[in-house]
Amino acid sequence: MMQAAKTPVPIQPVDQAILCGPYAPPAKHWHYSKVTGEAQVIAQRRPARYWYKTKEEAAGQGVLELSEGEDDLVMVNQLREDVARWRDGKYDGATDVTRQLLRAWWREDRPRRLFYCQLEAVETVIYLSEILRSGRKPRFNPLFPLADLGKCVDPPNNPDWLPLTRLGCKMATGSGKTVVMAMLIAWAFCNRTRMPGDARFPNGVLVCCPNLTVKERLQVLRPDRADNYYEQFDIVPVAMRPSLQLGKVLVTNWHAFAPESEHVEGGKSYAVVNKGAETGDAFARRVLGDLYGRMPLMVLNDEAHHCYRPKPLEERLSGEEARDAEEEREEATVWIEGLDRINNSVPTAGGKGKAGVHMCVDLSATPFYLGGSGYVEGSPFPWLVSDFGLVDAIESGIVKIPRLPVSDTTGRPDPKYFRLWKAINEGLEPIEKEPGRAGKPKPHIVYREAEAALRQLADQWKERFDLVQKATPGQEHVPPVMIIVCDNTNIAEVFFQKLSGETVREEVRPEDVEEVLAGEEEEVEEPVRGRGKKKTQTIFGQSEIRPEFTNTAQRKHTIRIDSKLLAQAESGEGKSRQDAAEQLRQVVATVGKPGQPGEHVRCVVSVAMLTEGWDANNVTHILGIRAFGSQLLCEQVVGRGLRRMDYTPDRETGLLTAEYVDVYGIPFSVIPFKGREGKQSAPEDRPKNHVQALPERKEMELRFPVVEGYAFALLRNKVVCDVDKVERLELEPNREPTATFLLPTVGYQEGRPSLHGPFEFTSQNRDRYYREMHPQTIRFEIARRITDQLDGDPNTGQSSKKQRVMGLQARHQLFPQVLRIVEQYVASRVDFRGCHPCELGLEKYVMRLVERLGSNIMPDTTQGEPPLIPILNHCKPMGTTAEVVFKTVRPCHGTQRSHINQVVLDTDTWEAAAAFRLENLALRGIVDCYARNDHLDLVIPYEFQGVDHGYEPDFIVRLKNGLRVLLEIKGFADEQTRQKHAAARKWVTAVNNWGEQGRWEFHPCFDPQTVEAELTKLAARQI
């Protein structure tokens, strides 16, 4: 008896898809119940897993149906744990250069912080290369068994050839694979300079990619380029950058690996030339050029899911599926065999030779075998060692969040537009299907069934488009893009015509042209094999969907990605810049980029997946009109449209702000997504304010030193402290009670203890502590701690990072001076508020006093001591307003006398009031220019309650007299604020002593209404 078909369980949206910050290991993840479809937060990192296709008996259907299964990536999970322990152990066993680079990459004060996924991928490769593959053993018991290194060996089909070592890193599209490649190149070259004979560190790197678009973008990996990533992302400390120039990077695509014809000589083909098959040595010399003499090489394979060894197919494919599979298998074969030939092109006497490739690092968002590869579809490459996929990227905010349909007016548990292709195919008549195409619907039938979804999505696109059109001058003006992913070229053609209004006709008759109302015509001569040339006519009508998608002869708002034409351009073979193929490639590669050929594109129609190299970050809507047989395919299609427009974290949460893309027809089932109901645009869809330095205001640029700490040398052990200028210390009996009254509690009434019967009150206080502790002992202890701080840590003998004292000869000479300073401060600057003097001995007050006096004790320059000077950041010694560029959803106020175009307004209006008054002072000739310290990274180090902090003053102001003012707008001053101000004054003292950046002053203002009067007084000073 047949069972009833099971109703699919609809998955549920989540309110907040982003759970983790991008710079730390993920600590949470969403988990979907297979029973209810509901999502819950699991307070741990998601294990590395993959989804694969299985065939099982569908309940009650009597037919085989594809379903999804999942399995753990055991090797990846083991290495995650081992690499984390190696990191915690300060990278034990690594070279000094490697440790220096990793420390620099992990720094939180970097101008451009690196994502955790980038750091983990690089650490994993380095751990395997420097530690495990070199025979070293970590000091801990690793979970990853050394024997499993054999899984990273990829044997060639030729038994006489050496195998390739491959390390695979899965990284979601948009998570920064190119930066990872730059980090690995820097690691290799910088180590090679220090250890030229160490084979672990090659001085030649071959970067392989799938097409010309990616090849052009990866040129930033060449150290000799002015726009190289090593400087853009601060990958290499300044002192190490000469090491990069000693290495060599070659970027090429797999097409270069195709064997050269026997009739080619000097790049030209001759019928009379027959050189014979190209030898391995000749192949390596042709492909590698200058890299030939630098083997063994490190190979970086980008989009490496195309690089594998195909197996014979168990099932026969047909139609477009067979053609696509054959093209994919050919590409994979040429790519992998090209690397084999390079690896085996270094002969030695009496043996197979030595490897020409030290290792391959494979980077891909989807390092899995596809259908038609000969392997189980969706199974991972066995050499996968690191995993940070699309779901992880969504939960860390690194990519956009898909917004999927969650309900509709049909009342179905699974919204129609969620599984659109299935809905289109349900109930079709045989005459509505194409013969010989496996029962697929005819193109015009597909359009008929999908039109409602297309129009609804296009209306949502129009809302986003209108928001951009209304954007103010300081907001984003990049138009949103909708992409349509179709099942085949015939369907794509129908949708393209409906969207663009553009059609192409052959041998057009006058009566045909009259049918196109208000159309434009463009005549093109097209060669036809065996028939010379034929005439075609492009007719430009009106879009049937939205007028904004309409194409004209002058401007293409809707483009169709012709995969065959694009493949010709991507191969780069025999194509000039004027060819239609190359023009299409340039448009596709520059969608959303102002001033580029793809600037005005608003809609893209493609077949299957978008081409690799697609990096448009303004995609806002995606419509899938094809079958999606696996979660892998869903990820591949949507992943290319999820690149973010902005990577600025929220200052309060540390999380990246949410960006969304609306998706119809792509049925994710294991991905955190946002539900969308109704048609009203969400607040997060509005254009962000673009805050940036304006080149035309170059004369308003403000520069400042990036101070990490301070140093002074004591020649005579003479120190001084201006106690009267040190912030006062107030005891807080209202917060730290000096006595407590206790009474029995027998009940609870209205949230308070209730009493019944005669009870006695009991008082407890610190009288015993007062009797046993002497105030002089407390002052001695404070002086001792300050002396230890100046003299260095007694356990390590090192001065603190924030203040280094050099040349200290006699501690016994320093302590009495410090004690006198402590006693003077306690006598004149401590308000005991009626408390016992011994209350000062509580740790909270001792720490405050040590921090406050320690940061204000200076060398006594009147006694011949050198002054306090700043310790600058060795990677970035100077900061500048010229580097400010970020986007924000917070309100902004435009500027006139600032290098930065806008001031971001926080929760109150104080910043706006201060900016208004600074602009007014500029009109009066008192202020020259100013800048809000927002993403400027002017951070002053200080310590409070034993914890390191960073203080960011509100504004930098340059007055007409040349004085630079750190301006703080603050309504009140608590203990931590006072410590911030003390740190700012110390910063100013040290920077003024240094003298390389003019004269500075710190000025706190407790009322924005008084800013003008106070700065006017400062401007009257002589400096």
N, C-alpha and C positions, 0 to 999 in steps of 0.2 A: 504493500500500500504506500502510495506516495505521500510524503510529509509536506506540509505547507512550507513555503519558502520563508526563511527567517527575515524579519524586518531589520534592515541595517540600523545599527545604533549610531545616532548622530553625535558627532563630537561637539564639545562645548567650547565657546570662546573664553578667553581670560580677560580680566579687567586690566591687568598690567603685565604685558609680556616680558618686559625688561626686568630681570631680577638681580643682575650682577653688574658691577662696573667693568670696563674694558681692560683695566690695568692690573687686576689681581686675579688669582685663581678663582674660577667659578665655585661658589659655595652653595648654590641652590639650583634646582631645575624643576620644570613642570613635568608631571607624569600623568598620562591619560589612562583612565580605567577602561579596560576592554569590555567591561560589563555595562557600565553606565555612560561612558563617553565623557565623564566629567574629569576636569583637570585639578590636580592638587600640587602644592609646592612640597618638594622633598628637600630637606636641609642638608644636601650634600651634592657633590659634583656628579653630573650624569656620567655613568660608565660609557666607555666607547663601545658603540654597537653599530650594526648595519642591518638594513632591511633587505630581504631577498624574496624572490618569487618562488612559490611552491605550487604544485598541482595536487588538488585533493578533490574528493567527491563532494560536490555541492549538495547541501541537505535538500532532499526532495526534488532535485532537478534532473538527476539521471545523466548529467553531463559533467565534463571536466571544466573547472573554472579556475582562473588564476587567483591566488590570494597572497597575502603577505606574511612572512615570518621574520623573526629577528634573532640575531645571535651576537655574542660578545666578540669584540676584537681583543683577544686575550693578550697578545703581545703588546699592544698599545697600552692597555691598562697596567700591565706589569712595568713597562718603561715609565709611565707617568709617576708611579710610586717611587721608582728608583731614581729618576731624575730629580724629583722633589727632595729626596734625602741627600742626593749629591749636592744640590743647591744649598740645603741647610748646613751641609758640611763644608761650606766655603769653596766648593769645586776642588776638593782634594784630588791631587794627581794631575790636574790641568797645568799648562804652562803659565808662567807669570803674565805673558801677553794675553792669553785667553782670560785669565781672572780679571785683568785690568779692563778688558773689553766688556765682559759680562757685568762687572760692577758699574761701568759707565752706562750700559744699556738699561740697567735697572733703576738708575737714579730717578727719583720722583721730581726733581727740579729741572729736568731736561726741558728745553724749549718745546720739543715735540715728543711727548712720551710715547713709548712703544707699547703696543697691545700685549697682553699676557700671552695670547696665542702665538704671536710672533716670537716672543722670548722662549716659550716652551718648545716650539719647533726647532729653533736654533740650538737650544741647550741639548735636545735629544740627539741631534746629529753630531754635535761636538762630543757628547758623552760616549756615543757609540764609536766615534772615530779616535778620540784621544785616549779613552780608557779601555773599553772592551776590545775593540779591534786591534789595539796595539799590545794586547796581552797583559795590561795592568788590571789589578783587582781592586775594587772599591773597598773601603774599610767597613762597610756594612754588608750584610748578606743580601745580595740582590734577589728580587723576585723573578727577574728575567733570566732564564737559564742561558749560559753561554752557548750551549749547543744550538739554540734557536737562531744564532747568527747565520746559520746555514739557510734560513728562510729568506735572507737578504741576498742570496746568490742566485742570479738568473742565468742558467746555462744556455748556451747557444745551440742551434740545431746542428751545427757542424761540430762533431766530436773532437776535432783537432784544434778547436779554438778555445781560448781562455774565457771563463764566464765573466759577467759583469756583476759588480757589487751595487745593489740598488737600495736606497733608503727612501721610503715614501712618506710624504707629509700631506695629510688631508687638511686643507684650509678653505673655508667658505669663500666664495667670490665676494670681493670687497673687504677681506680681512687683511690684506697687505702682503701678498706673496712676493711682490717685487722687492719690498723692503727686506724680507727674509733672505732673498737671494743676495742683496747687497751686504747684509750682515755676514753671510757665509763667505762671500768673497773677501771682505775685510778681515775676517778671522784667518783665512788661509794666507793672504798676502802679508799681513802684519807678522804672523808667526814665521813665515818663510824668511822674512828679512832678518829676524833674530836667529833663526836656525836654518840656514840655507841647505844643509844636508839632510834635513828631516823629511822623508817622503810623505809623511802625513799631511804636509802643508804644500800643495802645489802652487806654482807661480804662473799657471795658465788655467783659465776657466773657459769652457765652451758652454754657451747658453743656447739651448735648442727650443724652438717654439713651433706652433702649428701653421702660422700664416704671416703675411707681410705686415698686417696691422699690429700684431703683437710684437713682431720683430722691431718695428719702429719705436714702439713704446718702451721696449726693454733696452734701448740704447743708453738710457740713464744709468745703466750698470757699468758703463765704461768710465773708468776714473778720469780719463782725459777730457770728458765732456764738461762744458761749463755748467750744465744743468744736472750734473750727476747727483745721485741720491745720497752719497756719502756726506756731502755738505748740506744738502737740503734737509736731511733727517738727522744730522749730527751723529752719523754712524761711527766715525773714527775721531778720537781725540786729536787735537791739532798737532801734537808732537808726533803722532804716528802717520799722519797723512802722506809724508814722502814715501812710506812703504808701499802705498797703493800704486804709485807710479812705476814700481819695479815689477809689477805683475802685468799680465795681459789678459783682456777679456774679449772674446769674439762672440757676437750674437748672430745666429743664423736660424733659418727655418728648415724643416725636414726635407723640403724640396731639393736642397743642396745635396742630400745624400743619395739621390737617384743616380744610378750608374751612368757615366758619360758615354755617349754613343761612340762606336768605333770609328765613325766618319767625322768626328769633331776634332779640329786642330786650332789651337789658339782662340777658342771661343766661337769659331765659325765652322759650319758644316760643309764638307766637300765630298762629292760622290766618289772621287778617285782615292780618297784617303781611307785606309783600313788598318788601324793601329792594333787591332786585336782588343781583347777584354782588358779593362782597366785593372792594374794590379792594386793590391792593398796599399802599397807604399805610395803609388801615384794618386790613389784616391785620398789618402790622408793628407798628402801635400796640397792637393787641389782644394779640399774642404777647409783645412786648418790654416793654410797660409803661414803667418808668423808664429802661430801656436805649435807648428809641427816640431820645433826643437825644444818645446817645453814639456813634453810628455814625461810622466803620466799626468793627466789632466783631471780636474774636477768638472763633471758635467752637471749642469742644472737643466732639467727638463721641465719646461712650463707647459701647463695643460697636458700633463704626462699620461692621462688616461688614454691618449692616442698611441702610446708607445708600449706595445706588448707583442707577444709572439702568438699569432692566430693559430687555433687548432682546427682540424677538419670539422665541418658542421655535421651534426647528427640528424638535423631536420632540413628539409629542402625549403628554401624561401622562394617567393615569387614576387613579381611586380616591382613597385618602387622600393619595398622593403629589401628585396634581393639586391637591387642596384645600390642602395645606400650601404648595405652591409659589405658589398664587394669593394666599394670605394673606401670604406673605413678600414677593411682588412689590408688593402693595398697600402694605405698611408701608414698603418701600424708596422707592416713588414718593412717598408723602405726605411722608416725611422729607426727601428730596433736593429736591423741589419747594418745600417750605416754606423751605428755606435759599435757594433761588433767588429766591423772592419777597422775602425779607428783603434779599438782596444787590442787588436791583433796585428797591428802594423809596425810593431817595434821588434824586429827579429834579433835573436842572439845566437851565437854559435852553439850547436849541439842540443837544442831544445826547442820548445814551443815558442819561446820568446817571453818578454816581460810585458805586463799589462800596460797599455797606453792610456787607460782610464783608471784613475785611482778609485773613484767612486762616482756613482750617479745619485743625485738628490732629485727625486721626483716630486713635483708640486702640482696639486690638482684639487679642485673642489669636489670632484667625484672620481676618485681613483678605483673604479669598479669596472668589471667587464660588462660590456653592453650586449644586447641581443645581436646575434650574428657573429660574435667573436669566437665561438666554439666552446666557450666556458659557460658555466651557470650564470645566467643574467643576474646582475646585481651583486655577484660575489666579489670580495675585495682583492686587490693585488696582495700576494702573500708577504711582500716586503714592506707593508705599511707599518710605520713606527710611531707616528704622531697623528692625532685626530682632533680637529676643531671644525666641526661641520656647520651646516646652515642653522640647525636648531640651536646649537651653542652660540652662534653668532647673533641670532635673534635675542636670546636670553641675556646676552651681554651688551645688546644695543648697537652692535657693530654694523648691522645692516637694517634695512627697513623692515617693518612688521607687516605681514600680509593681513589685509582686512577681507574676510570671506563672508559670503552670505550665511546667515544663521536662521533666517525664517522668511517666509513669503506668504502671500495671500492664499496659496493653494492649501495651506494647512499640513503639507507633507512634513514628516519628521526630518527628511533630508531635502533641503531647498532645491528647487529645480536647477537654479543656476550654479549650484555647487558641483553637481555631476552633469554638466550640460550635454556632453557628447552622448552619454547614456540616455538622457531625456530626448535628445534629437532622434536617436535611433529607435526608440520605443514605438511600436505600433505602425511603422512605415509599411506601405503597400509594396509588393515586389516591383511594380513599375516605377517606384520612386527611388530604387536602388540602381547603381551602375552595374551592368553586366561585366563579369570577369574581374571585378574588384572586391572580391571577398564580401559581397553584400553591403558595401559602403553606400551611403546615400549620395544621390546626385548633387552637384554643387549648388544648384538653385534651390533644391529642397533643404540643404543645410542652411542656406541663407534665410529661407522662409522660417525655419524653426528657431534660428538663433537671432533673428532680427530684433525681437523684443529685448533680449539681453543686451545686444549691441547698443540699442538706443538708450537703454537705461544707464549703461556704463558711460556712454558718450555724454549723457546729461550730467552725470557726476563729474566727468572730465571738464565740462563747460563751467561748472561751479569753481573748480580749481583754476581754470584759465581766467575767469573773471577776477578772481582774487589777485592773480598776478598782474593783470591789466590795471588794477586799481592800486597797485603797490606804490608806496612813496619812494622818492629818490634814494632813500637809505635802505630800501628793502630789496629782496631778490626779484629779478625780472626775467628769469629763465622760464620759458613756457613749459607746462607739463606735457608729457608724451604718453600716448596710449599705444600699446602693442597688441597685435592680433596674431596668435600662433595657430596656424591652420594645419589640417591633416595632409593636404597635398596641394600641388600647384594649381589645379583646376579650381579648387575651393578658394585658394588665395587670390586668384584672378578675379573671381566674382566679388569678393569682399573689397578688393582694391578698387574696382570700378565703382562700387556703390559708395565707398568712402571718399574717393578723390574726384569722382566725376570724369576721370581720364580713361579714354579707350583708344585702342590702336586698331586701325582697319587697313586692309590691303585693297588696292585698286578701287578706291572710293568713288562712287558715282554721285553726281550732284544731288539726286533725290535722297541719298543716304545722309548727306551733310545737312540737308534741310530738316531732318528729323531731330537734330541736336540743337535745341534752342539756346540762343546766346552763347554758342560755343566758339572756342578758338581753335585754329588749325595749325599744325606744324608738320611739314612734309619732310620725310627722311628717306634716303636711298639705302637699302639694306642688301648686301650680297647674298645670293642664294646659290648653294652648291649645284653646279651643272646647268644653271639657268641665267648666269650673269647677274643682273640686278633687278630687284622689283621695288615698286614704290609702295610705301606705307604712309598712312596719315594718322597722326595723333590728334584726337579731338578732345578738347577740354570743355566739359560741361560743368554742371553744378553737382556738388556732393548731395546725395540723398539722405545723409545722416546729419551732418552739421556743416554750415557754410565755412567754418574755420578750417575744415579738412580739405577744402577745394584746392585743386592744383591749377596752375596757369602755366603758360609757356615760360614765364619769367621766374616763377617761384613754385617749388614743390613742397607743399605742406604735408602730403602723405607720400610715403615711399614704400615700394615693394622690394623686399630683399630677394633678388633672383640668385639662388644658391649656386647655379652653374656659372652665371656671369661673374659672381663674386669670387668663386673658386679660381677662375682664370686670373683675376686681378691679384688674389692672394698668393698665387704661385709665382707671380712676378716674371713670368717667362714671356719675353717678346712683346710686352705691353708698354706703350708709351703713356705719358701723363694725360694725353688727350683722349685716350680710348674711353668708351662708355663704361667698360669694366672698372677702370681705375677711378673714373669719376664717381661711380657708385660706391666703391670702397671708401673713398674720401668722405662722402656724405655719411655713410653708415658709421664710420669711425669717429665722426665729430658731432654726432647728435647732441644738442644741448650746450654746445660750446660757442660762446659769443665770438663773432668775427670769423667763424669757420664755415665750410660748405654745408654742414648739417645744422646750422644755427636755427633755421626756421622750421625744422621738422616737428610735426605735432602728432603724427600717427605713423606707425610702422607695421606693415603686413609681412609676415614671414611664414615659411614652412618649417615644421619641426622646431628645432632650437635656433636661437640666435647664434650667430657666429662668435667664436672665441675672439676676444679683443674688444667686445662690446663693453664699454665702460661708461655709458650714459648714466648719470645719476639723477636725472629729472623724470624718470619713469614713474607715473602715478597710477596707471590703470593697465591691467593685463586681462585679455580675454583668450581663453583656451578653447579652440574648436577642433579637437582631435581626441583620440583615446589616450588615456594615461594609465598604462598597465602596471605601474609600480611607483612607489614613493621616490625612487631614484630619478625617474623621469620627471616627476613633479618638481623635484629640487633642481634638476638641470635647466628646466624651462624657466621657472620663476627666479632662480638664483641670479640670473644675469640682469634682472630688472630691479634688484634690491639694493643697489649701491646707494649709500647715503649721500646727502648734499652737504651735511655739516657734522663735524666730529667734536663739537664743543660740549664738555660735560656740564651738567647743572651744578652750580657752585654749592648748593645746599646738600644735594643727595650724592654727588659724585658720579651719578649715572648719566649716560648720554640721553638726550631728549628724544622722545619717540618720533619717528617718521613713518609714514604709512604708504602702502600701495594697495589699491582695491583690485581684487582678483576674482574673476568669474571663470568657472569651467575647469579649474585645476583642483582636484579633490584631495588635498592634503588630509592625512588622518593622524599624523604623529607630530604635528608642528604647533607651537603656541601661536595663536592668531587672535586678532581683534575682530569682534563681530560688528557688522554694520547693518543697521535697520533704518529705514527711511532714507530721505534724499537730502537732508540738511547737512551742509558741510560742517565738519568738526573744527573746533578751534585750532587743533594742531595742523590743519591743512592750510592755514593762512600763511602767506609769505613771511619768512623770518627777516628780522632787521640785520642788515649786513654792516657790521662795524669794522672799519678798516682805516689804515693810514692813507692819506691822499698824497700822491706824488707831487701834485701842484702846490702843496703846502710844505715843501721840503724845508723851507726856512724856519718852520715851527718844530722841527724834529728836536726831541729831548733825549739825551743820552745819560746813562747813569751806571756806576759800577755795580756788578753783581757780587755782593759781599757774603762770604761764607763764615767769616770769623774775624778775629783781631789778633795782633801780635805786638809786643814791645820788648825791647831788650833793656835789662837793668844792669847798668854799669856800676852803680854805687848802692844798689838796693834801697833807693829812695822812692817812696810812693806817696801819693796825695789824694784826697777826696774832698770835693766841695760839698760838704754835708748839707749845707743850706739849700742846695739845688736838688738833692735827692728827694724822691717822692716820700711823703709822710707815711707812717705805718699806724693804723688804728686797730686796736684790739676789738673783738666783736663778741661781747657777751650776749648780744641778742641772737647770734648764730651759734656760739659755742658756750653753752650755759656753764656757770661756775658752781652752781648748786642745783640739786634736783630734789623735789618733794615726792614721796611715794605714799600710796594708800592702797588698802586692799580693794580688789575689784571683784564684785560678786554678781554683776549682771551687766547688761548693755542696754542703754535706752537712748534712742535717737542718735546713735553713733557715738555716744560718750559713756564712760564708766558710770554705773549707777551705784549708790550707797544705801544701805539699809542697816540701821543700828549704830551704836556708838563704836567708832573706830578711831585709832590714834594715827596721826600723821607722822611720817618718818622723813628726816632730812639727811641727804648725803652730799658731801662736798669734797674739796681737795685740800683740806686743812693739813692732813698728814704730809702731802706732797709739798705744801708751802713750808712746813717745819723742817723737812729734810733737805730741801733744795735752797741754795743761796743764790741771789741775783748775780753775784760776781762770777759764780761758776757758770751760769748761763752765758754771760758775756764772753768768758774765756772760750767756751765751746763754740760760740759763733765765730770768734776771731780765729780759732783753730781751723774751722771748716773753710773759711775764706782763704786762709794761708795755704791750706792744702790745694784749694782750687787754683791759686796763683802759682804754687810750686809744682803742680802736676798731681795726677792720681797716685797716691802712695802705693797702690797695688801694682800699677803698671809703670810708674815713673814717667808717664806721658801727660803733657798738658792737655786740657780739653780742646776739642776741635774748635770751639767758639772763641777761645782766648789762649794764645800761646805766649808764655813768658820765657824769654831766652836770657841766659847770662846770669841767672840767680846764683849767687855765690854763698850767701849765709842766711839760712832760714831764721836763725835766732835774731838777725837784724830786722827781718821783715815782720815777724809776729808782733813786737811791741808797737810798731806803727799802726798795724791793723787793729790792735786792741784799742788804741787811743781813738781811732776813727769810730769803732763800734760804740765805745762809751760816749763819745760826743753825740752820735746819732741817737742813742737810747735816751740821753738826757734832753735832747732838744727836738727830736722829730718823731718820737713815739707817744701816741695818745693812749694811755692805759684805760681810759674810760671808767675810772674808779675801781679797776680790777687790781688784784694783788700783783706786784712786780714779777713774781715767779710764773704768772700766766705766759710771759714771753718765752718761757722754756718749752712750751708745747711745740711739737714738730712743725705744725702748719705755720707758726709765726717765725720759727727759726729759719725755715726754708725761704720764706719771703725775704727776711732780712739778709740772709746770705746772698740770695740772687740780686737783691737791690743794691747792696753795697759792693758786691763782687763785680757787678757790671759798671760801677762808677769809680772804682779805684783805678787811678791812672799813674803812669810814671811821672815823677816830679821833674818837669822840664826846667824849673828854676834852679835845680841842683845839678843840671848837666845831663839828665837822663833823656834818651831819645824818645820821641812822642809815640803814641798809639797809632798804628797804621792798619788798614784793612787787609784781610786775606781774601783775594778774589778767586772766583770759580775758575779752575784751570781750563775747563772746556769752553766756557763762555764768560770771559772776564767783563764784558760790557753788554748792557741791554739798551734797547732803543725803541722809541715809539714806531719806527719804520716797520717793525716786525708784527705789529698788531693787526690781526685779521681773524674775525670769528663771526658767527651768526648766533642770534638769540631770539627767543620768543618774548622776552621782557620788553616793556616800553622803552623808547629811546628819545633823547632830546638832541636836535641838531646843533652843531657848533660852527663858529666862524673863526675863532682864534686858537684852534687846536689842530695839531697834525692829524688827529683822529676825527673822523667825520661825525661821530655821534657819542653821546654820553648815555650809558645804560642807567636806567632808574630802578632802584631796588624797591622794597616794600613801602618806604616812606618817600617824602618829597624833598628830603634834605639835599640829595645830590643835584636835583633840578634847581633848587634855590641857590646852591653854591655855584653851579655852572652859570646861572643867569648873572650872578654878581661878578664872577670872573670875566664874563663877556663884557659887562659894563665897565669894569676896571680897565679892560683892554681898550675900550673906546676912549677912556679918559687918559690913556697914555701911562698907566701905572703897571699893568700886566702886559708882558710881551706875548706870552703864549702859555698854555697849560695842557694837561692830559689827565684823564681819569685813569687811575691805576687798576685797570680791569683787563686781565690777560696781558698785562705789561710785564708781569713777573718781577716787580720790584718787591722783594721779600726781605724783611729784616729779621735775622735770627734772634731768638730770645728764649729764656727758660722760665717756666712758671710751675711752682709746686713740683719741681724735679722732672718735669716733662718738657722736651724740646718743642718749640712752636715757631711759627713764622708770622710776622706782622706785616700787613700790607696797608700803608697809609692811603688815604682816599685820592689825593691829587698830587701831581708834581706841577709847580707853578714857577715860571721864569719871569721875574720882574724886570722892568726896564733898566734898573741899575745893575742887572746881571746876576743878582742873587737868586739862587734856586731854592725853593721852599717845598718841603714835604708838609702838605696841608692835611690835617685830620679834622673831620667834622664829626663831633661827638657830643651827645646830649648829657652824658654823665660819665664819671670815672670810677669804676670799681677797682679792686686790687689788681686784676689782670690787666686792665687798661693802663693803670699806672706803670706796671712793668713793661708794657709795650712802649709807652712814652719814654721810659728810661732807656730802653734798647734803641729807640730812634735817635735820642740825643747822643748816645755813644756812637751810633753809625755816622752821624753828622760830624762828630769830633774826629773820628778816624779818617773819614773821607776828606775833610778840610786839612788835616795834617798831611795826607797824601798829596793833595794839591793839584792833581791831574785833571779834575773835572770842575774847576771853578769853586765858588763859595756856596755852601749849603746852610740851610737853617731848618729846624723842625718847629712847626707851630701848630698846636692843637687849638681848635676853635669850638667852643661849646654852644654857639648860637650862630646859625648862618646869617642872621641879620647883621652881625658885627664883622663879617668877613672883610667888607670893603674898608672899614676904618682900621682894622688890624693890619691888613696888607699894605695900606697906604703908609702906615708908620714904618713898616719894614722897608718899603721902597725908598723912604727918605734917608736910609742909612748910607754911609760911605763905606764901600767894601774895597 
